[in-house]
Amino acid sequence: MIETKQQSIIEQLGGIGGLVYSTLPILVFVPVNAVWGLFPAIWAALGVATAILVWRLIQRTPIQPAVSGFFGVGISAFIAYRTGDAKGYFLFGIVTSLAYGAVFLGSILVRWPIVGIVWGFLNGHGNLWRRHPGAVRAYDVATAAWALVFGARYLVQSQLYDADQTGWLAVARIAMGWPLAGAALLVTIWAVRRADRLVEPGPREEALVSADDSEEVDSRDEPPRS
C-alpha cells in the first residue's frame, strides 16, 4: 500500500521521463539564443514546452507536470522578453527556489514539516503523525532535505545570475534540477516509511483495540441489573 502511494507521487511528478523533459526547453533556449538571438530562443523554448504537453496528452500520461512546466516556461520566457536579456529566463526559477526554501524551512521551525502535512493527507492519516515524536523527526529530515535543495539552487544560481553567466546558469539549472530532486525524493521515501511504521498500529495493537471494542459491545448487550 505504501509502495503504491509512493509510486503515485512519482507518477504525478511526471516520472523519470517528466524529469528529463523538464530540461529540454533549457537545452534548446541557450544554444538558440547564442546563435540566433533572444526572441528566436524564446519561441523555441515555448515550442518545445508545447510539444511536450501535446506528447503527454497523446501518450495519456499524467499531464499535470507538463502543464506546470508549460506555464513555468511561459513565465520565464515573458521575463526574458521584458528584461531583454537571456539571463532573465532563469530569474523566475531563482525566485521560486528562494520562496520554496523559506517555506520548507519555516515549516520545520513551527513544527509542522510540509512533507508530513502532504503525506498525512495522501495516506489518510491526517495529522495523526504529530502524536509521534519519531514521525515528526523523520518528516523534519525529509523537509530539511527539500529546503537544502531549494536553498542550494538559489545560492548558486543567484550568484551566476549576478555575474551574467547565462551558459553556466543553464548548466546549474540542469545539474541542480532533477538529480537533486531525486536525492531529496529518496530521503522523503525513507521518512514516510519510517513515519508510517510509527503511526500505523501493529498486529498486537490492532488486536488490543479489537478486544476493547468487543468488550464494549458485550457490555452494551448485557441486560440492566435490578
C-alpha positions in Angstrom: 0.0 0.0 0.0 2.8 2.4 0.9 4.7 1.5 -2.2 1.6 2.1 -4.3 1.1 5.6 -2.9 4.8 6.4 -3.3 4.7 5.3 -6.9 1.7 7.5 -7.5 3.7 10.5 -6.2 6.5 9.8 -8.6 4.0 9.5 -11.4 2.4 12.8 -10.5 5.9 14.3 -10.7 6.0 13.0 -14.2 8.2 10.0 -13.6 11.7 9.8 -14.9 10.6 10.9 -18.4 9.0 14.0 -16.9 12.1 15.0 -15.1 14.1 14.7 -18.3 11.5 16.6 -20.3 11.8 19.5 -17.9 15.4 20.1 -19.1 14.6 20.2 -22.8 13.4 23.8 -23.0 16.6 25.0 -21.4 18.7 22.8 -23.7 17.0 24.5 -26.6 16.9 28.0 -25.3 20.6 28.6 -24.6 22.1 27.4 -27.9 19.4 29.1 -30.0 20.0 32.3 -28.1 23.7 32.1 -28.7 23.2 31.6 -32.5 20.1 33.4 -33.5 19.3 35.7 -30.5 16.8 36.1 -27.7 13.5 36.2 -29.5 14.0 33.0 -31.5 15.2 31.3 -28.3 12.0 32.3 -26.5 9.8 30.9 -29.2 11.9 27.8 -29.4 11.6 27.1 -25.7 7.8 27.7 -25.9 7.6 25.4 -28.9 9.4 22.6 -27.0 7.2 23.0 -23.9 4.1 22.9 -26.1 5.3 19.8 -27.9 6.0 18.0 -24.6 2.5 18.9 -23.4 0.9 17.6 -26.6 3.0 14.4 -26.5 2.0 13.6 -22.9 -1.7 14.1 -23.9 -1.2 11.7 -26.8 0.5 9.2 -24.5 -2.2 9.5 -21.9 0.4 10.1 -19.2 -0.2 12.5 -16.2 -0.2 16.0 -17.7 0.0 18.0 -14.5 3.8 18.2 -14.6 3.7 19.1 -18.3 1.1 21.8 -17.7 3.1 23.2 -14.8 6.2 23.1 -16.9 4.5 24.9 -19.8 3.4 27.7 -17.5 6.8 27.9 -16.0 8.5 28.2 -19.4 5.9 30.8 -20.3 6.6 32.9 -17.3 10.4 32.6 -17.8 10.1 33.5 -21.4 8.0 36.5 -20.6 10.5 37.8 -18.0 13.3 37.3 -20.6 11.3 39.2 -23.1 10.5 42.1 -20.7 14.1 42.4 -19.5 15.6 41.9 -23.0 18.2 39.7 -21.5 18.6 35.9 -21.9 19.5 35.5 -18.2 16.0 36.8 -17.3 14.8 33.4 -18.4 16.2 31.9 -15.2 15.0 34.6 -12.8 11.6 33.0 -12.1 13.3 29.7 -11.1 15.7 31.6 -8.8 13.0 33.5 -7.0 10.7 30.4 -6.6 13.7 28.4 -5.2 14.1 31.1 -2.5 10.4 31.1 -1.7 10.1 27.4 -1.5 13.3 27.1 0.6 11.9 29.6 3.1 8.5 27.9 3.3 10.0 24.5 3.9 12.5 25.7 6.4 9.8 27.8 8.2 7.5 24.7 8.4 10.2 22.9 10.3 10.7 25.7 12.8 7.0 25.8 13.6 6.9 22.0 14.0 4.6 21.4 11.0 7.0 20.0 8.4 5.5 20.2 5.0 6.3 16.6 4.0 4.3 15.4 7.0 1.3 17.5 6.1 1.3 16.4 2.5 1.9 12.7 3.2 -0.7 12.7 6.0 -3.2 14.0 3.6 -2.3 11.4 0.9 -2.3 8.3 3.2 -5.4 9.3 5.1 -3.7 9.6 8.5 -4.3 13.4 8.6 -2.3 14.9 11.5 -2.0 11.7 13.5 1.7 11.7 12.8 2.1 14.7 15.1 1.4 12.4 18.2 4.6 10.5 17.5 7.9 12.4 18.0 9.8 9.9 15.9 7.5 10.5 12.9 7.8 14.3 13.4 11.6 14.0 13.3 11.5 11.8 10.2 9.4 14.4 8.4 11.7 17.1 9.6 14.6 15.4 8.0 12.7 15.0 4.7 11.5 18.6 4.7 15.0 19.8 5.5 16.3 17.8 2.5 14.0 19.7 0.2 14.8 23.0 1.9 18.5 22.3 1.3 17.8 21.6 -2.4 16.0 24.9 -2.9 18.5 26.8 -0.8 21.4 25.5 -2.8 19.7 26.2 -6.1 19.1 29.8 -5.0 22.6 30.5 -3.7 24.4 29.1 -6.7 22.1 30.4 -9.4 21.7 33.8 -8.0 25.5 34.2 -8.0 25.6 33.2 -11.6 22.7 35.5 -12.5 24.5 38.5 -10.9 27.7 37.5 -12.8 25.8 37.4 -16.2 26.8 33.8 -16.7 23.8 32.6 -18.8 25.5 29.5 -20.1 26.6 28.4 -16.6 23.1 29.2 -15.4 21.7 26.6 -17.7 24.3 24.1 -16.6 23.5 24.8 -12.9 19.7 24.7 -13.6 20.0 21.2 -15.1 22.6 19.8 -12.7 20.7 21.1 -9.7 17.3 20.1 -11.1 16.2 16.5 -11.2 19.4 15.0 -9.8 19.0 16.9 -6.5 15.2 16.4 -6.6 15.8 12.7 -7.0 18.1 12.6 -3.9 15.5 14.6 -1.9 12.8 12.2 -3.0 14.8 9.2 -1.7 15.1 10.9 1.7 11.3 11.5 1.5 10.6 7.9 0.8 12.8 6.8 3.8 11.0 9.3 6.0 7.4 8.3 5.1 8.2 4.6 5.5 9.7 5.3 9.0 6.9 7.5 10.0 4.2 5.2 8.8 5.7 2.3 10.8 5.4 4.5 13.9 1.9 5.8 13.1 0.2 2.7 11.9 -0.7 0.2 14.7 0.9 -3.2 14.5 -0.9 -6.5 14.8 -0.7 -6.6 18.6 -2.1 -3.1 19.0 -4.9 -3.9 16.5 -5.8 -7.0 18.4 -6.0 -5.0 21.7 -8.2 -2.4 20.0 -10.5 -5.1 18.6 -10.7 -6.7 22.1 -11.6 -3.4 23.7 -14.3 -2.8 21.1 -15.7 -6.3 21.6 -15.8 -5.9 25.4 -17.6 -2.5 24.9 -20.2 -4.1 22.6 -20.7 -7.0 25.1 -21.2 -4.6 28.0 -23.9 -2.8 26.0 -25.7 -6.0 25.2 -25.9 -7.1 28.9 -29.4 -6.5 30.4 -29.6 -3.9 33.1 -29.2 -5.2 36.6 -32.0 -4.7 39.1 
